[in-house]
Amino acid sequence: MEEDHRARAPAQEANDLVPVLTDEATREWCRAFNKENSPSWIEPPDDQERKALQRFVELVEELEGYAIFKNLLQRNQIDWHVLIENDKIVAAAINGLDEEHLRSFLLTLRMLYHGREGCSIRQIAGIFERRVGIRNPLWWNGFNAHRLGLNSFLDEMKLPRSGETNREIFETFLWGRYAHRDNAEATALYQEWERDQVRFVELKGYFLLITATFFSHLRSLLPGVKQLLGCRDLQL
């Protein structure tokens, strides 16, 4: 037994020379290895980016619970009526629309639309481009396709008769009536539209459809945002 012990002693001494990595060092080594060798590796979001991504998820999921989304916008169909008495238009309105519910929905939605908000779609796209774009083009292209489709919908589609783009209609109602009332240009255009009751209710119907489509695009981005939120330091 003693001879066996002496025979193993050199190997034991050699093992004692191997450094023992701490958990933190192991994570850093794995991170560096994956970054260098894995084509699907991406840089995890930093704390500020993670907060923006989480806020995006929270707001979209909150908006899904609003009554106006469940009862009107989710149907993706808006109906309106015009009341005529003695050959005169006395009223024009959207069927089933609750103005207070709409205002509440839009005041939350604007944070996802306004480019300077940290959780806006523009800022979220910037995070994806920095973290995903270079390392995982397929994932980035899938995310970006939704954003490009939304911009195309807003900027390239126009009303056939008057020529307003979907973005012009959306921003005129959003900034001129419901959100930033200090936007003089949007407010003036909104007030001009109000003078023609029939045209106004038609434009408002389109505005609601545009709002529903915009929110639909946001919801389609949700799985990708959650996936990026799930990325941690160790990615094998």
Phi and psi in degrees as a GROMACS rama.xvg file:
@    title "Ramachandran Plot"
@    xaxis  label "Phi"
@    yaxis  label "Psi"
@TYPE xy
-66.7439  -40.3357  GLU-2
-63.0177  -40.1682  GLU-3
-61.531  -38.8057  ASP-4
-64.1841  -42.109  HIS-5
-68.5911  -31.6645  ARG-6
-67.9958  -29.6412  ALA-7
-87.9864  -12.1901  ARG-8
-58.739  -45.4706  ALA-9
-59.7544  -40.6115  PRO-10
-63.7727  -39.9088  ALA-11
-62.4124  -41.0909  GLN-12
-63.6812  -37.4582  GLU-13
-65.3465  -39.4211  ALA-14
-64.3283  -33.3108  ASN-15
-65.2482  -19.8146  ASP-16
-83.226  -13.8797  LEU-17
-74.9466  123.665  VAL-18
-67.9066  143.48  PRO-19
-97.5994  120.308  VAL-20
-83.0817  137.574  LEU-21
-73.3928  167.001  THR-22
-58.5692  -40.6658  ASP-23
-65.7422  -41.3689  GLU-24
-65.9328  -38.2423  ALA-25
-62.916  -44.4437  THR-26
-61.5155  -40.3667  ARG-27
-67.9092  -38.7826  GLU-28
-64.8751  -45.6481  TRP-29
-62.8473  -40.0355  CYS-30
-61.9171  -46.2071  ARG-31
-64.7967  -39.76  ALA-32
-64.2893  -47.8676  PHE-33
-65.5299  -39.467  ASN-34
-61.2922  -36.3978  LYS-35
-80.8995  -33.1458  GLU-36
-113.732  -20.8561  ASN-37
-95.052  121.496  SER-38
-68.6941  -18.1522  PRO-39
-99.3305  2.72671  SER-40
-70.4516  139.771  TRP-41
-132.077  154.037  ILE-42
-73.1945  122.699  GLU-43
-63.12  150.408  PRO-44
-61.7902  146.491  PRO-45
-79.2695  -179.839  ASP-46
-61.2091  -42.5682  ASP-47
-66.3031  -42.0683  GLN-48
-65.2512  -39.4412  GLU-49
-62.7969  -39.1764  ARG-50
-63.7654  -40.7261  LYS-51
-65.298  -44.0628  ALA-52
-62.499  -43.1654  LEU-53
-64.8384  -38.8302  GLN-54
-65.641  -38.6043  ARG-55
-58.4592  -48.3247  PHE-56
-60.9648  -45.5237  VAL-57
-61.0867  -43.44  GLU-58
-69.3591  -42.8328  LEU-59
-62.9617  -44.9565  VAL-60
-67.6804  -33.0005  GLU-61
-64.9604  -44.7514  GLU-62
-64.2377  -30.5352  LEU-63
-62.5907  -22.2944  GLU-64
-92.2199  -4.23047  GLY-65
-70.1127  143.671  TYR-66
-60.8427  -38.1284  ALA-67
-68.7078  -28.945  ILE-68
-71.4272  -46.3703  PHE-69
-65.7889  -38.9583  LYS-70
-95.2534  -19.3727  ASN-71
-133.816  -60.5419  LEU-72
-67.2391  -33.027  LEU-73
-65.4196  -25.5215  GLN-74
-70.3947  -22.1471  ARG-75
57.5299  32.9492  ASN-76
-145.629  125.06  GLN-77
-118.576  128.505  ILE-78
-116.67  145.712  ASP-79
-138.87  163.364  TRP-80
-134.657  155.285  HIS-81
-124.161  127.784  VAL-82
-100.592  122.597  LEU-83
-118.547  129.984  ILE-84
-131.861  129.061  GLU-85
54.0922  43.666  ASN-86
63.8744  19.723  ASP-87
-124.987  142.995  LYS-88
-78.8752  119.933  ILE-89
-107.896  -17.5697  VAL-90
-162.225  149.789  ALA-91
-147.918  126.56  ALA-92
-151.213  158.535  ALA-93
-84.2018  131.244  ILE-94
-69.4777  130.887  ASN-95
73.8421  15.6455  GLY-96
-92.5815  126.641  LEU-97
-104.767  114.148  ASP-98
-63.7183  -38.2015  GLU-99
-67.1338  -38.8316  GLU-100
-64.9381  -39.8023  HIS-101
-64.4556  -45.7711  LEU-102
-60.1295  -45.4982  ARG-103
-59.5317  -43.7595  SER-104
-61.167  -45.6242  PHE-105
-70.9866  -34.1108  LEU-106
-65.2445  -28.7705  LEU-107
-82.6941  -42.8627  THR-108
-61.0634  -33.5106  LEU-109
-60.1567  -28.5971  ARG-110
-66.9415  -25.3821  MET-111
-87.6661  -13.7547  LEU-112
-100.191  -40.4543  TYR-113
-66.9123  121.991  HIS-114
-60.6886  -27.4649  GLY-115
-82.3625  -12.9086  ARG-116
-71.5659  136.462  GLU-117
-61.6597  -25.9447  GLY-118
-101.122  10.4082  CYS-119
-68.5134  161.515  SER-120
-60.8342  -33.1022  ILE-121
-65.2524  -44.9623  ARG-122
-69.0526  -37.59  GLN-123
-64.36  -39.9685  ILE-124
-62.6424  -36.4158  ALA-125
-63.8314  -39.5942  GLY-126
-62.9927  -43.9886  ILE-127
-63.4162  -40.8338  PHE-128
-64.0244  -41.4246  GLU-129
-69.7289  -42.1471  ARG-130
-91.0755  -32.2422  ARG-131
-110.188  -35.5144  VAL-132
-53.3173  -46.2634  GLY-133
-76.9152  -42.0335  ILE-134
-86.0312  -29.6531  ARG-135
-136.187  74.9476  ASN-136
-58.1919  -34.145  PRO-137
-64.6157  -43.6057  LEU-138
-65.1533  -44.9115  TRP-139
-62.5655  -43.1024  TRP-140
-64.5687  -37.1131  ASN-141
-63.9139  -43.0662  GLY-142
-66.5284  -46.5181  PHE-143
-67.0876  -27.4236  ASN-144
-60.3079  -39.2581  ALA-145
-63.9034  -42.0528  HIS-146
-67.2602  -43.616  ARG-147
-65.3709  -38.5159  LEU-148
-62.5034  -39.5914  GLY-149
-64.9003  -45.7755  LEU-150
-62.4856  -38.6425  ASN-151
-63.3551  -43.2748  SER-152
-61.0474  -40.5869  PHE-153
-76.2925  -37.863  LEU-154
-100.948  -23.0389  ASP-155
-103.882  -18.7664  GLU-156
-91.7738  131.723  MET-157
-130.299  155.188  LYS-158
-66.8867  135.809  LEU-159
-62.8545  -35.7042  PRO-160
-88.8916  -49.1006  ARG-161
-96.4028  -21.3651  SER-162
89.6246  3.97059  GLY-163
-67.8611  139.376  GLU-164
-78.3651  162.776  THR-165
-60.2657  -35.7712  ASN-166
-66.6267  -41.6788  ARG-167
-60.8569  -42.5052  GLU-168
-66.2206  -46.6967  ILE-169
-60.5917  -48.4217  PHE-170
-72.0594  -31.4968  GLU-171
-64.4327  -45.0296  THR-172
-70.5496  -43.4068  PHE-173
-65.0394  -52.6143  LEU-174
-87.2557  -25.6204  TRP-175
-88.5187  -15.1475  GLY-176
-131.9  -44.2524  ARG-177
-104.328  -32.157  TYR-178
-110.269  -89.4061  ALA-179
-87.6638  94.927  HIS-180
-73.4826  -7.28437  ARG-181
-86.7139  5.14862  ASP-182
-83.6292  96.052  ASN-183
-62.8045  -41.4811  ALA-184
-65.3937  -46.9492  GLU-185
-66.1031  -39.6851  ALA-186
-63.6378  -42.2445  THR-187
-64.1116  -42.4658  ALA-188
-67.3393  -40.385  LEU-189
-60.0596  -44.4959  TYR-190
-66.3248  -33.3978  GLN-191
-66.2554  -42.4286  GLU-192
-63.1779  -34.4764  TRP-193
-62.772  -23.8313  GLU-194
-67.5918  -25.1606  ARG-195
-107.559  102.404  ASP-196
-59.8939  -44.2606  GLN-197
-67.2589  -47.5859  VAL-198
-64.7419  -36.9126  ARG-199
-63.2771  -46.2357  PHE-200
-67.5434  -30.4965  VAL-201
-66.3059  -45.3603  GLU-202
-63.909  -37.5753  LEU-203
-67.5749  -37.1454  LYS-204
-60.8022  -43.1657  GLY-205
-64.068  -39.6169  TYR-206
-57.7917  -43.3783  PHE-207
-65.9762  -38.85  LEU-208
-65.4873  -39.8003  LEU-209
-64.231  -42.4187  ILE-210
-60.5573  -44.2257  THR-211
-62.0549  -41.1755  ALA-212
-68.3327  -42.1376  THR-213
-58.0955  -46.1395  PHE-214
-67.4114  -33.9999  PHE-215
-61.0213  -40.1408  SER-216
-64.4517  -41.0294  HIS-217
-60.81  -42.4029  LEU-218
-64.5347  -33.8876  ARG-219
-69.4112  -21.9505  SER-220
-82.6356  -15.5816  LEU-221
-57.0636  -46.2962  LEU-222
-59.7912  -40.377  PRO-223
-66.655  -39.5361  GLY-224
-64.5648  -43.095  VAL-225
-63.5792  -37.0099  LYS-226
-64.2997  -42.9585  GLN-227
-66.4746  -36.1419  LEU-228
-61.9118  -28.8367  LEU-229
-81.1903  -6.93479  GLY-230
-74.1301  128.118  CYS-231
-120.291  -173.626  ARG-232
-64.856  -36.9561  ASP-233
-93.9256  113.537  LEU-234
-129.792  110.465  GLN-235
